[in-house]
Amino acid sequence: MESKDLCAVERRGRVHLITITGAGDHRLNPTLLAAIRSAVATSAGAGALVLAAEGKYFSNGFDQAWVRTAPPHLHATMDGGFRALVADLLALPVPTVAAVTGHAAAAGCALALAHDAVVMRGSRGFLYMSEVDAGIKIVDFFAELIREKVPDAAARRDLLLRGDKMTAAEAVRRGIVDAAVDGGVEDVVAAAVAEAERLAARGWNGEVLAEIRKAAWPKVWSKVKDHGAGAAAARPRL
């Protein structure tokens, strides 16, 4: 499938809404990561951004099937693509909201937490850092992202070292997500758009917002900044 077919983009008021399409588990591989990055890049002029997904999954993490079949020299493109997406979100000059419409596991969980706010479906789905159960080492910037976005040590331990599958209610109680929303996918998206509209209405200076975000999570930014769109544009052409 072409990357342009993997994401739908629409404008709802001042909100740039990106939806990962299809009924699958939205595994993150270089093609899907490129599609999301392209959709993020078209947000110019919006007041805020929301990322959502169709089906029962927000994202089930990295595409391990792709890893097993892709040539080894291409494996780094998946890690690099995810770092670039996180860098794009941190450098974006508008507020960002994740509409976690279903399960968010491993890299999918990290992707949700890379946003300024997280709205999660109350009746279905969980946050799950599956690496300890899957026997996969966690990469450095994942660890920094979880450390900076989940400041409570016990909650961080339960996510990373116990592989707890946290429902929306539990994640709200532990300060990991901002709201649990009753209803279906569209109810979660509507709540996320409403939150994004509320943030957009503040009329913040976008450049200042982006710089504050980078300063608020400096260790994550230091590990991803060389991969984002801004870094690519800053490199001299030979």
C-alpha positions as CSV (number, residue, x, y, z in Angstrom):
1,M,0.0,0.0,0.0
2,E,1.2,3.5,-0.9
3,S,2.0,5.7,2.1
4,K,-0.6,8.3,0.9
5,D,-3.3,5.6,1.4
6,L,-2.4,4.9,5.1
7,C,-3.5,8.2,6.6
8,A,-6.5,10.4,6.1
9,V,-6.2,14.2,6.8
10,E,-9.1,16.6,7.4
11,R,-9.6,20.0,9.0
12,R,-12.2,20.3,11.8
13,G,-12.3,23.9,12.7
14,R,-8.8,24.9,13.6
15,V,-7.8,21.3,14.2
16,H,-5.6,19.3,11.8
17,L,-7.0,15.8,12.3
18,I,-4.8,12.8,11.1
19,T,-6.4,9.4,11.1
20,I,-4.4,6.2,10.5
21,T,-6.8,4.2,8.3
22,G,-7.8,0.6,8.1
23,A,-8.9,-2.1,10.5
24,G,-5.4,-3.6,11.1
25,D,-3.2,-3.1,14.1
26,H,-1.3,-0.2,12.5
27,R,2.2,-1.6,13.0
28,L,4.8,1.1,12.6
29,N,7.1,0.4,9.7
30,P,9.0,2.9,7.5
31,T,6.1,3.3,5.1
32,L,3.5,4.1,7.8
33,L,5.9,6.3,9.7
34,A,6.6,8.3,6.5
35,A,2.8,8.6,5.9
36,I,2.3,10.0,9.4
37,R,5.2,12.4,9.0
38,S,3.9,13.6,5.7
39,A,0.4,14.2,7.2
40,V,2.0,16.1,10.1
41,A,4.0,18.3,7.7
42,T,0.7,19.5,6.1
43,S,-0.5,21.0,9.3
44,A,0.6,24.5,8.5
45,G,-2.0,27.1,9.3
46,A,-3.8,24.9,11.8
47,G,-4.3,25.8,15.4
48,A,-3.7,22.3,16.8
49,L,-3.1,18.7,15.7
50,V,-4.9,15.4,16.6
51,L,-3.6,12.0,15.7
52,A,-6.2,9.1,15.8
53,A,-6.7,5.7,14.3
54,E,-9.5,3.5,12.9
55,G,-10.3,0.1,14.3
56,K,-9.4,-1.6,17.6
57,Y,-5.8,-0.4,17.6
58,F,-4.2,3.0,17.9
59,S,-0.9,1.2,17.1
60,N,0.5,-2.2,18.1
61,G,4.1,-1.0,17.9
62,F,6.9,-1.7,15.5
63,D,6.3,-4.0,12.6
64,Q,8.3,-7.0,13.6
65,A,7.1,-8.9,10.5
66,W,8.7,-6.2,8.4
67,V,11.9,-6.6,10.4
68,R,12.0,-10.3,9.7
69,T,11.7,-9.9,6.0
70,A,13.6,-6.6,5.3
71,P,17.3,-6.6,4.5
72,P,19.3,-6.0,7.6
73,H,20.8,-2.8,6.3
74,L,17.3,-1.3,6.2
75,H,16.4,-2.1,9.8
76,A,17.7,1.2,11.1
77,T,15.2,3.1,8.9
78,M,12.4,2.1,11.2
79,D,14.1,3.4,14.3
80,G,15.2,6.5,12.5
81,G,11.7,7.1,11.1
82,F,10.2,6.9,14.6
83,R,12.8,9.2,16.0
84,A,12.1,11.6,13.2
85,L,8.3,11.5,13.9
86,V,8.9,12.2,17.6
87,A,11.2,15.1,16.6
88,D,8.5,16.5,14.3
89,L,5.9,16.4,17.1
90,L,8.2,18.0,19.6
91,A,9.1,20.8,17.1
92,L,5.6,21.4,15.9
93,P,4.5,25.0,16.5
94,V,0.9,23.9,17.6
95,P,-0.5,21.9,20.5
96,T,-0.8,18.1,19.8
97,V,-3.3,15.7,21.1
98,A,-3.4,11.9,20.8
99,A,-6.8,10.3,20.4
100,V,-6.0,6.8,21.7
101,T,-9.0,5.0,20.1
102,G,-7.8,1.5,20.9
103,H,-4.8,-0.5,22.1
104,A,-1.5,1.4,22.1
105,A,1.4,-1.0,22.6
106,A,5.2,-0.6,22.7
107,A,6.1,2.0,20.1
108,G,2.4,2.8,19.7
109,C,2.3,3.6,23.4
110,A,5.4,5.8,23.1
111,L,3.8,7.5,20.0
112,A,0.7,8.4,22.1
113,L,2.8,9.8,24.9
114,A,4.9,12.0,22.5
115,H,1.9,14.3,22.3
116,D,1.1,17.2,24.6
117,A,-2.2,15.6,25.7
118,V,-3.7,12.1,25.5
119,V,-7.4,11.3,25.4
120,M,-8.1,7.6,25.6
121,R,-11.1,5.4,25.0
122,G,-12.6,4.2,28.2
123,S,-14.4,1.1,27.1
124,R,-11.7,-0.5,25.0
125,G,-7.9,-0.5,24.7
126,F,-4.9,-0.3,27.0
127,L,-1.4,1.2,27.2
128,Y,1.1,-1.6,27.2
129,M,4.9,-1.4,27.0
130,S,5.4,-5.0,25.8
131,E,9.1,-5.2,25.6
132,V,9.7,-7.1,28.9
133,D,7.2,-9.7,27.8
134,A,8.5,-10.0,24.3
135,G,12.1,-10.1,25.3
136,I,13.1,-7.0,23.4
137,K,15.5,-4.4,24.8
138,I,14.1,-0.9,25.0
139,V,15.9,1.7,22.9
140,D,17.4,4.7,24.6
141,F,15.0,7.4,23.5
142,F,12.0,5.2,24.4
143,A,13.4,5.0,27.9
144,E,13.8,8.8,28.0
145,L,10.3,9.4,26.7
146,I,8.7,7.2,29.3
147,R,10.9,8.7,32.0
148,E,9.9,12.3,31.1
149,K,6.3,11.6,30.3
150,V,5.6,9.2,33.2
151,P,7.3,11.0,36.2
152,D,5.8,8.6,38.8
153,A,8.5,6.0,39.5
154,A,5.9,3.2,40.4
155,A,3.9,3.8,37.3
156,R,7.0,3.8,35.2
157,R,8.1,0.5,36.8
158,D,4.7,-1.1,36.2
159,L,4.8,-0.1,32.5
160,L,8.4,-1.0,31.8
161,L,9.3,-3.8,34.2
162,R,6.0,-5.5,34.8
163,G,4.4,-5.1,31.4
164,D,1.1,-4.0,33.0
165,K,-1.7,-3.4,30.5
166,M,-3.3,-0.1,31.7
167,T,-6.9,0.7,31.0
168,A,-7.9,4.3,30.4
169,A,-9.3,4.7,33.9
170,E,-6.0,3.4,35.5
171,A,-3.9,5.5,33.2
172,V,-5.9,8.6,34.2
173,R,-5.6,7.7,37.9
174,R,-1.9,7.4,37.6
175,G,-1.5,10.7,35.6
176,I,-0.3,9.1,32.4
177,V,-3.2,10.2,30.2
178,D,-5.5,13.2,30.5
179,A,-9.0,11.9,30.0
180,A,-10.9,8.6,29.6
181,V,-13.9,8.9,27.2
182,D,-17.0,6.7,27.1
183,G,-18.3,5.6,23.8
184,G,-16.8,4.6,20.5
185,V,-14.0,5.7,18.3
186,E,-15.7,8.9,17.1
187,D,-16.5,9.9,20.6
188,V,-12.8,9.7,21.5
189,V,-11.9,11.7,18.4
190,A,-14.5,14.3,19.1
191,A,-13.2,14.7,22.7
192,A,-9.6,15.0,21.4
193,V,-10.7,17.6,18.8
194,A,-12.5,19.6,21.5
195,E,-9.4,19.5,23.7
196,A,-7.3,20.6,20.7
197,E,-9.7,23.4,19.9
198,R,-9.5,24.6,23.5
199,L,-5.7,24.7,23.3
200,A,-5.8,26.4,19.9
201,A,-8.0,29.1,21.4
202,R,-5.2,30.1,23.7
203,G,-3.5,31.7,20.7
204,W,0.0,30.9,21.9
205,N,3.1,31.8,19.8
206,G,3.9,28.6,18.0
207,E,7.7,29.1,18.0
208,V,7.7,29.7,21.7
209,L,5.5,26.7,22.3
210,A,7.8,24.4,20.4
211,E,10.9,25.7,22.2
212,I,9.2,25.3,25.6
213,R,8.3,21.7,24.7
214,K,11.9,20.9,23.8
215,A,13.1,22.5,27.0
216,A,10.5,20.5,29.0
217,W,11.7,17.2,27.7
218,P,15.3,17.9,27.0
219,K,16.7,14.4,27.1
220,V,14.1,13.1,24.5
221,W,14.8,16.1,22.3
222,S,18.5,15.6,22.4
223,K,18.1,12.0,21.2
224,V,15.7,12.8,18.3
225,K,16.5,16.3,17.1
226,D,19.0,15.2,14.5
227,H,16.3,13.2,12.7
228,G,13.3,15.6,12.3
229,A,12.2,17.7,9.4
230,G,13.9,20.8,10.8
231,A,17.2,19.0,11.1
232,A,17.0,17.8,7.5
233,A,16.2,21.3,6.3
234,A,19.2,22.7,8.2
235,R,21.7,20.3,6.6
236,P,23.8,21.9,3.9
237,R,23.3,20.5,0.4
238,L,26.5,19.2,-1.2
